Protein backbone atom coordinates (compact mmCIF):
# COMPACT_ATOMS: atom_id res chain seq x y z
CA UNK A 1 0.00 0.00 0.00
CA UNK A 2 1.22 3.54 -0.64
CA UNK A 3 2.52 5.52 2.30
CA UNK A 4 1.11 3.16 4.94
CA UNK A 5 1.91 5.32 7.96
CA UNK A 6 -0.16 8.18 6.56
CA UNK A 7 -3.29 6.24 5.58
CA UNK A 8 -5.50 3.72 7.33
CA UNK A 9 -7.00 0.94 5.23
CA UNK A 10 -10.79 0.85 5.34
CA UNK A 11 -11.08 -1.68 2.52
CA UNK A 12 -8.25 -3.65 0.96
CA UNK A 13 -7.83 -3.09 -2.79
CA UNK A 14 -8.54 -6.05 -5.07
CA UNK A 15 -6.86 -4.21 -7.96
CA UNK A 16 -4.68 -1.14 -8.38
CA UNK A 17 -7.68 1.19 -8.02
CA UNK A 18 -7.93 3.40 -4.92
CA UNK A 19 -10.41 5.84 -3.41
CA UNK A 20 -9.09 8.21 -0.74
CA UNK A 21 -11.06 9.76 2.11
CA UNK A 22 -9.74 12.95 3.70
CA UNK A 23 -11.04 13.59 7.20
CA UNK A 24 -9.99 14.36 10.75
CA UNK A 25 -10.89 11.01 12.33
CA UNK A 26 -11.30 10.97 16.09
CA UNK A 27 -12.44 8.13 18.31
CA UNK A 28 -15.88 8.59 19.79
CA UNK A 29 -17.04 11.47 17.60
CA UNK A 30 -20.76 11.53 16.81
CA UNK A 31 -20.27 12.32 13.12
CA UNK A 32 -20.25 9.34 10.78
CA UNK A 33 -16.94 8.58 9.12
CA UNK A 34 -15.81 7.11 5.85
CA UNK A 35 -15.79 3.61 7.31
CA UNK A 36 -19.57 3.77 7.63
CA UNK A 37 -19.95 5.15 4.12
CA UNK A 38 -17.84 2.37 2.58
CA UNK A 39 -19.87 -0.25 4.45
CA UNK A 40 -23.11 1.28 3.13
CA UNK A 41 -21.80 1.41 -0.45
CA UNK A 42 -21.13 -2.32 -0.35
CA UNK A 43 -20.54 -4.00 -3.74
CA UNK A 44 -20.63 -0.68 -5.61
CA UNK A 45 -17.13 0.09 -4.39
CA UNK A 46 -15.89 -3.49 -4.10
CA UNK A 47 -13.45 -2.98 -6.95
CA UNK A 48 -11.60 -0.17 -5.18
CA UNK A 49 -9.45 -0.08 -2.11
CA UNK A 50 -10.37 2.72 0.29
CA UNK A 51 -7.80 4.59 2.34
CA UNK A 52 -8.45 7.29 4.94
CA UNK A 53 -6.05 9.94 6.17
CA UNK A 54 -4.29 9.56 9.48
CA UNK A 55 -2.94 12.69 11.12
CA UNK A 56 0.75 13.48 11.61
CA UNK A 57 1.92 14.56 15.03
CA UNK A 58 1.76 18.35 14.99
CA UNK A 59 2.10 21.12 17.56
CA UNK A 60 0.26 24.25 16.55
CA UNK A 61 2.99 26.31 18.22
CA UNK A 62 5.37 25.01 15.52
CA UNK A 63 3.05 26.48 12.87
CA UNK A 64 2.94 23.51 10.49
CA UNK A 65 2.07 24.48 6.92
CA UNK A 66 -0.47 23.02 4.52
CA UNK A 67 2.45 21.44 2.67
CA UNK A 68 3.42 19.68 5.90
CA UNK A 69 0.12 17.80 5.74
CA UNK A 70 -0.15 17.21 2.00
CA UNK A 71 3.48 16.10 1.78
CA UNK A 72 2.79 13.65 4.61
CA UNK A 73 -0.10 12.12 2.66
CA UNK A 74 1.33 12.10 -0.86
CA UNK A 75 5.02 11.30 -0.45
CA UNK A 76 6.57 8.01 -1.53
CA UNK A 77 7.02 6.09 -4.77
CA UNK A 78 4.41 3.38 -4.10
CA UNK A 79 1.69 5.67 -5.48
CA UNK A 80 3.02 4.79 -8.94
CA UNK A 81 1.66 1.26 -8.51
CA UNK A 82 -1.92 2.47 -8.08
CA UNK A 83 -4.48 4.68 -9.75
CA UNK A 84 -6.42 6.97 -7.45
CA UNK A 85 -9.84 7.30 -9.11
CA UNK A 86 -11.45 9.55 -6.50
CA UNK A 87 -10.60 11.73 -3.52
CA UNK A 88 -13.41 12.37 -1.03
CA UNK A 89 -13.34 15.13 1.55
CA UNK A 90 -15.55 15.55 4.62
CA UNK A 91 -16.09 19.07 5.96
CA UNK A 92 -12.74 20.87 6.12
CA UNK A 93 -11.12 17.74 4.71
CA UNK A 94 -12.45 18.88 1.36
CA UNK A 95 -9.82 21.63 1.27
CA UNK A 96 -7.01 19.13 1.67
CA UNK A 97 -8.76 16.73 -0.73
CA UNK A 98 -8.48 19.33 -3.48
CA UNK A 99 -4.73 19.69 -3.02
CA UNK A 100 -4.18 15.94 -2.79
CA UNK A 101 -6.19 15.40 -5.98
CA UNK A 102 -4.17 18.02 -7.85
CA UNK A 103 -0.88 16.51 -6.76
CA UNK A 104 -1.95 13.00 -7.73
CA UNK A 105 -3.28 14.22 -11.08
CA UNK A 106 0.15 15.58 -11.93
CA UNK A 107 1.76 12.38 -10.80
CA UNK A 108 -0.47 9.77 -12.48
CA UNK A 109 -1.54 11.81 -15.51
CA UNK A 110 -5.28 11.43 -14.86
CA UNK A 111 -7.31 13.56 -12.47
CA UNK A 112 -9.17 11.76 -9.69
CA UNK A 113 -12.79 12.70 -9.26
CA UNK A 114 -13.40 14.83 -6.18
CA UNK A 115 -16.49 14.52 -3.98
CA UNK A 116 -17.13 16.95 -1.15
CA UNK A 117 -19.34 16.23 1.83
CA UNK A 118 -20.34 19.53 3.47
CA UNK A 119 -17.17 21.09 2.10
CA UNK A 120 -16.18 24.04 4.26
CA UNK A 121 -13.23 26.40 4.44
CA UNK A 122 -11.26 27.66 7.41
CA UNK A 123 -12.45 30.76 9.21
CA UNK A 124 -11.13 32.23 12.44
CA UNK A 125 -14.59 32.02 14.01
CA UNK A 126 -14.32 28.24 13.88
CA UNK A 127 -11.80 28.49 16.70
CA UNK A 128 -14.24 30.17 19.06
CA UNK A 129 -16.97 27.76 17.98
CA UNK A 130 -14.82 24.85 19.16
CA UNK A 131 -14.50 26.42 22.61
CA UNK A 132 -18.26 26.93 22.73
CA UNK A 133 -18.74 23.28 21.76
CA UNK A 134 -16.42 22.21 24.56
CA UNK A 135 -18.35 24.24 27.13
CA UNK A 136 -21.67 22.78 25.99
CA UNK A 137 -20.32 19.23 26.15
CA UNK A 138 -19.04 19.85 29.68
CA UNK A 139 -22.55 20.69 30.86
CA UNK A 140 -22.70 21.55 34.58
CA UNK A 141 -18.95 21.11 35.09
CA UNK A 142 -18.54 24.87 34.57
CA UNK A 143 -20.64 27.46 36.34
CA UNK A 144 -22.58 29.90 34.12
CA UNK A 145 -20.05 32.59 35.07
CA UNK A 146 -17.09 30.40 34.11
CA UNK A 147 -18.71 29.43 30.83
CA UNK A 148 -19.41 33.04 29.95
CA UNK A 149 -15.87 34.08 30.88
CA UNK A 150 -14.41 31.36 28.63
CA UNK A 151 -16.62 32.39 25.72
CA UNK A 152 -15.62 36.00 26.23
CA UNK A 153 -11.93 35.03 26.21
CA UNK A 154 -12.39 33.10 22.97
CA UNK A 155 -14.18 36.07 21.39
CA UNK A 156 -11.41 38.41 22.52
CA UNK A 157 -8.80 36.21 20.88
CA UNK A 158 -10.45 36.08 17.47
CA UNK A 159 -11.36 39.77 17.56
CA UNK A 160 -7.78 40.88 18.17
CA UNK A 161 -6.99 43.28 15.31
CA UNK A 162 -4.90 41.76 12.50
CA UNK A 163 -4.32 38.50 14.38
CA UNK A 164 -3.21 35.65 12.14
CA UNK A 165 -5.31 32.52 12.26
CA UNK A 166 -2.45 30.35 13.44
CA UNK A 167 -1.63 32.76 16.27
CA UNK A 168 -5.26 32.76 17.34
CA UNK A 169 -5.18 28.95 17.26
CA UNK A 170 -2.14 28.91 19.54
CA UNK A 171 -3.95 31.12 22.05
CA UNK A 172 -7.10 29.02 21.77
CA UNK A 173 -5.16 25.88 22.67
CA UNK A 174 -3.97 27.55 25.87
CA UNK A 175 -7.52 28.59 26.71
CA UNK A 176 -8.67 25.03 26.07
CA UNK A 177 -5.84 23.69 28.24
CA UNK A 178 -7.07 25.72 31.18
CA UNK A 179 -10.66 24.60 30.67
CA UNK A 180 -9.65 20.95 30.34
CA UNK A 181 -7.49 21.10 33.47
CA UNK A 182 -10.37 22.49 35.51
CA UNK A 183 -12.91 20.08 34.09
CA UNK A 184 -10.82 16.96 34.50
CA UNK A 185 -9.92 17.88 38.07
CA UNK A 186 -13.57 18.31 38.98
CA UNK A 187 -14.67 15.12 37.27
CA UNK A 188 -11.80 13.19 38.81
CA UNK A 189 -10.18 11.97 35.61
CA UNK A 190 -6.44 11.43 35.28
CA UNK A 191 -3.91 13.96 34.06
CA UNK A 192 -2.85 11.45 31.41
CA UNK A 193 -6.35 11.37 29.95
CA UNK A 194 -6.53 15.16 30.12
CA UNK A 195 -3.26 15.50 28.23
CA UNK A 196 -4.52 13.08 25.56
CA UNK A 197 -7.64 15.19 25.01
CA UNK A 198 -5.61 18.39 24.86
CA UNK A 199 -3.26 16.87 22.27
CA UNK A 200 -6.25 15.91 20.13
CA UNK A 201 -7.64 19.45 20.33
CA UNK A 202 -4.25 20.93 19.49
CA UNK A 203 -3.92 18.57 16.53
CA UNK A 204 -7.30 19.76 15.25
CA UNK A 205 -6.35 23.42 15.69
CA UNK A 206 -3.15 22.80 13.73
CA UNK A 207 -4.96 20.98 10.92
CA UNK A 208 -7.61 23.68 10.77
CA UNK A 209 -5.23 26.64 10.74
CA UNK A 210 -2.90 25.18 8.09
CA UNK A 211 -5.79 24.66 5.67
CA UNK A 212 -6.11 28.43 5.19
CA UNK A 213 -3.05 28.29 2.92
CA UNK A 214 -4.85 26.18 0.29
CA UNK A 215 -7.08 27.63 -2.41
CA UNK A 216 -9.37 24.74 -3.43
CA UNK A 217 -11.54 26.75 -5.82
CA UNK A 218 -10.19 25.35 -9.11
CA UNK A 219 -10.75 21.74 -8.07
CA UNK A 220 -14.02 22.42 -6.25
CA UNK A 221 -15.54 23.90 -9.41
CA UNK A 222 -15.17 20.48 -11.02
CA UNK A 223 -16.23 18.49 -7.96
CA UNK A 224 -19.52 16.98 -6.85
CA UNK A 225 -20.64 18.62 -3.60
CA UNK A 226 -23.14 16.83 -1.36
CA UNK A 227 -24.48 19.04 1.41
CA UNK A 228 -26.64 18.51 4.48
CA UNK A 229 -29.52 20.40 6.07
CA UNK A 230 -27.09 21.71 8.71
CA UNK A 231 -24.94 23.14 5.94
CA UNK A 232 -27.97 24.98 4.56
CA UNK A 233 -28.56 26.45 8.02
CA UNK A 234 -24.98 27.67 8.18
CA UNK A 235 -25.50 29.44 4.88
CA UNK A 236 -28.67 31.11 6.15
CA UNK A 237 -26.81 32.27 9.25
CA UNK A 238 -24.06 33.75 7.08
CA UNK A 239 -21.31 31.49 8.43
CA UNK A 240 -18.19 32.26 6.42
CA UNK A 241 -17.07 28.62 6.46
CA UNK A 242 -20.10 27.66 4.35
CA UNK A 243 -20.86 30.92 2.52
CA UNK A 244 -17.31 31.30 1.23
CA UNK A 245 -17.21 27.62 0.29
CA UNK A 246 -20.51 27.78 -1.59
CA UNK A 247 -19.08 30.35 -3.97
CA UNK A 248 -16.47 27.81 -5.04
CA UNK A 249 -18.76 24.82 -5.52
CA UNK A 250 -19.61 23.47 -8.93
CA UNK A 251 -22.24 20.72 -9.04
CA UNK A 252 -24.13 20.60 -5.75
CA UNK A 253 -26.80 18.22 -4.41
CA UNK A 254 -28.52 19.15 -1.14
CA UNK A 255 -29.94 16.41 1.06
CA UNK A 256 -32.38 16.48 3.96
CA UNK A 257 -29.97 14.84 6.38
CA UNK A 258 -27.85 16.16 9.25
CA UNK A 259 -24.15 16.88 9.01
CA UNK A 260 -23.46 14.14 11.55
CA UNK A 261 -25.36 11.54 9.51
CA UNK A 262 -24.19 12.59 6.06
CA UNK A 263 -21.70 9.74 5.66
CA UNK A 264 -24.17 7.12 6.87
CA UNK A 265 -27.41 8.23 5.22
CA UNK A 266 -29.18 6.11 2.59
CA UNK A 267 -29.82 9.26 0.56
CA UNK A 268 -26.08 9.87 0.37
CA UNK A 269 -25.53 6.37 -0.94
CA UNK A 270 -28.22 6.85 -3.60
CA UNK A 271 -26.70 10.18 -4.62
CA UNK A 272 -23.26 8.64 -5.04
CA UNK A 273 -24.66 5.73 -7.05
CA UNK A 274 -26.53 8.12 -9.34
CA UNK A 275 -23.98 10.90 -9.74
CA UNK A 276 -20.48 9.75 -8.81
CA UNK A 277 -19.53 6.70 -10.80
CA UNK A 278 -15.85 5.77 -10.67
Order of alpha helices (4+ residues) and beta strands (2+ residues): beta-beta-alpha-beta-alpha-beta-alpha-beta-alpha-alpha-alpha-alpha-alpha-beta-alpha-alpha-beta-alpha
